[in-house]
Amino acid sequence: MKMPKVEKKVRRIVLIVSIIIAIAITLSGFFMFCGTTTFDEFVFFAVIALVFPPAILNYVDYKWRRAIDEHLPDLFRSIVQAQETGMTLPKALEEAAKRDYGPLTSELKKMNAQISWGMNFEDGLLALGRRVNTLLVQRTVPMIIEASRSGGQVEKVFDPMGKFIQTTLLLDKERRTQTRPYIAIIYVAFFVFLFTIILLFRSFFSSVEGLSLLTTAAMQPSQVQRLFFHMTSIQAFFGGLVAGKMGDGTVSAGLKHSLVLMLCGYMALKLFM
């Protein structure tokens, strides 16, 4: 399944709408249920409304960028093959746009269309780099421009460039594979935390004897339940951000982990507390 490109304008609009909805939910809860556990749930779902749309868009954008980078070695192999037959570099890129390179194909077609409308080759490549804006594309576009300027046997430049990108992708895949156990540890630690606080609550506050013993000198069961709810929400949100930073290298990628952990924690507390 091909993921579409998410424009910056769309992401900005979605973020603004999410903030407005979150503020509206929070204010509604504040005016109706201020100081109660129901207000806490309003705040919780306000955070969910704030996190959910950006998390989805970040995931879609991440998959789109990954697909772009993964097709770069195939593109460079096609350029090398085309140049070995005597094609110029602009012609080789034009022919490459007729093949299937996932989302990279549509970006190549846009670049060729701009060149056909009068934009020079270098400006077209720079515009491609700005639109795609992945790290690998930003590194390779200047190399393509320099190879175009130098002339000669350009295929000798693109062949090692394709191998370099392939090696970079393999190293990145290996890094993500090695960090998966650490992400799993974050999930396991969260569920152990959930199990512990549920066990403590049910052990010390469920029975009449424990209730009368503990509440005389300490907190009420409703206060403890509210405290555990706050702790679970904070643990889930920031644990998810850490998982995203470890797994994908960005904090924003952790929003999807935060969303999953927060919903799991909420359902567990509702069912067992």
N, C-alpha and C positions, 0 to 999 in steps of 0.2 A: 504493500500500500504506500503510494507516494504522498508525502506530506507537503502541503502548500507552503509558500513563503509567507511569513507574517511581517507585514510592513511596520516600520517604526510608528507611523501615524496610528495604525490600528492598535498597537500595543499601548500607546499613550492614551488613546480614547478609552480602551478597556480598563486601564489602571484608574483613570479619573472616575469612570462609572462605578468601579468596585469600591473606591474610597467613599463616594457619595452614598452608596447603598449601605456600607459598613457604618458610616456616621448616622444614617437614618435609623438603622436597627438599634444602635447604641442609645441614641436619644429616646427612641420609643421605649426601650427597656428602662432607661433612667427615670422617665416621667411616670411610668406605670408601676415599676417594681423595684425602685431604688432601695438598696440595702438588703435585698433578699437573694436567695439562691437562684430565683428565676431571672433576676437581673444578670447574674453571672452567666447564665445560659444564653441570654441575649448577647452579651459581649463575646461569648465563645462563637456563636454563629455569625456575628459581625466579622470576627477574624477569619472565619471560614469563607465568608463572602468576599473578603478582601484578598485572600490567598488563592482561592480556587481558579478564577479566570486567568490571572497572570501565570499560575503554575501550568495550566493547560497550554497557554500560548508559548511559554518558555520551552515546554517539551516539544511542541510542534516545530518551533524554530530550531531547536537543537537537532532534531531528526533531519530537518531540511539541510542544515549546514553539514551534518555528517555525510549525507548523501552526496553533496557537492564535492567534499574532500575525497570521498571514496572513489569517485569517478575521474579524478584528475589523472591518475596513472594511465587509465585507458585513453584519455584524451591525448596525452603526450605520446603514447605509442602510435596513435592514429596520425599525429602530426609527423612523427619520424617516418612512418610508412609513406605518407603523402609526399614528403620532401624527397624521399629516395626516388620517387617517380618523376621528380623535376618540378613539382608545384612550388609556388612562392608561399611564404608563411601566411599572408592574408587569405590566399586561396585555400590553403590547407585547413585553416580555421573555418572557412566557409563550408568546405566539404564535411568537416567534422560535425557541424551543426545539423547535418542531415541524418546523423546516427543517434542512437538512443544512449544518452549519458545521464538519464534521470533528470533531476531538476536543472542540471548544468546545461542541458540542451536548449531549454528556453532562454537562458541567459546568453548563450552563444548566438542564438537567433536575434535577440535584441541588439547585441553588439554588431552583428553583420548588417542589420537594418539601419543602425545609426551610421555605419560607415558608408552604406549605399546612399544615404541622404546627404552626405558631404562631410561627415566627421572623419578626421584622419585616423589612421590605424592606432597610433599610440594613445590618443584621447579615448578611442573606443575601448581599448584594453583597460585604461585607468578607470573609465566609467564602469566597466565590468567588475573591477576590483572593489569599487565603492559600493556597488549594489550587493555583491555577495558578502564581502567583508569578513571572510574567514581568515584565520591566521595563515594557512597554507596558500590561499589565493593571494593574500597581501605579499607573501614572500616570493611567489612565482611570477607575478605580473611584471615587476621590474626586470627580472631575468629574461622574460620573453621580449620586453622592449629593447634591452641591450643586445640580445641575440639578433633581433630584427635590424638594429642599427649597424651591427658589425658585418652582417652578411656572411658569405662563404658557406661552409658546410654546417648549417645550423642544426642539423639532426644530431651532430655530436654533442650539442649542448642539451637538447631535449631528452636524449636517451638517459644520461645520468640523472637529469632532473626528475624524470619519472621514477627512477629507481630510488632516489632520495625520498620522494614523497611516499612511495610504497613502504620504505623502511620506517619513516616517521609514523605512518598509520599503524604499522605492526607494533611499534613501540608503545603507541598510545593505547592500542587494544590490550597489550600485555599489562600496561599500568592499570587499566580499568579492571582487568581480571584479578590482579594482585590486591586491589583495594576492596574487592567484593566481600572478603571475609570480615574486614573492619566495618563495613556497612552492616553486615549481618550481626556483628557484635552490638552495634548501636540498637538494632531492633530487638535483639535478645535482652539487652540490659533494660530496655523500656518495658518489655513484657514481664521481666522479673520484678521490676519496680511496681508495676500494676498488681501483680500477684501478691506482692508483699503488703502493700497498703490495703488491699481488699481483705487479705487474711487477718491483718491487725484489726481492721474495723469490725469484721464479723466475730473475731475472737473476744474482743474487749467491750464492744458496744451493742452486740445483738442480744445477749442474755440479760435478764432482769438483774441478776446479781452483779454482773460486771458493770451494768449501767448505773446502778445505785452507788457502787463503790467509786467509780471513776469520775462521775459527773459532780460529786459533792466538792471535790478539790480541784478539778481540772475543767476542761472545756465540755460543752454540751455536744452530744453526738452530731447535731446538725452543723455545729461549728467545725468539728473535725472533718465531717464529710465535705464541707465547703473548702476547707484547707487542702484536703487531698485532691479535690477537683482543680484548684488553682495550681497545685504542684504538678499534677498530671499534664495539664495544658501547657505549662511552661516547659516541662521536660520534653514533651512531644514536639513543640514548635522549634526549639533550639537544637534538639537532637536531630531533627530532620535537616536543618540548615547545615549542621556539621557533616551529616551523611552526604549531602549534595556537594559540599566542598571537597570531601575526600574522594568521592566517586567520579565527579565530572569536572572538578576544578573551579567551580563557581558556586557562590552562596545561593544565587537565584535558582540554580538547579535543584537545591534542597527543598524548594517549596512543595514539590510533589511528595517528598518524604514526610514533610511536616503535616501535610494534609492527611495522608494515610494514618500517621501515628495519632494525630488529634482525634480523628473519627473513631479509630479503634479504642482509644482511651475513653472517649465519651460513652461509647456503647458498652464497654466493660463495666464502667462505674454505674451506668444506668441499670444494667442487668444484675449485678452482684452486690451493689451497695444501696 
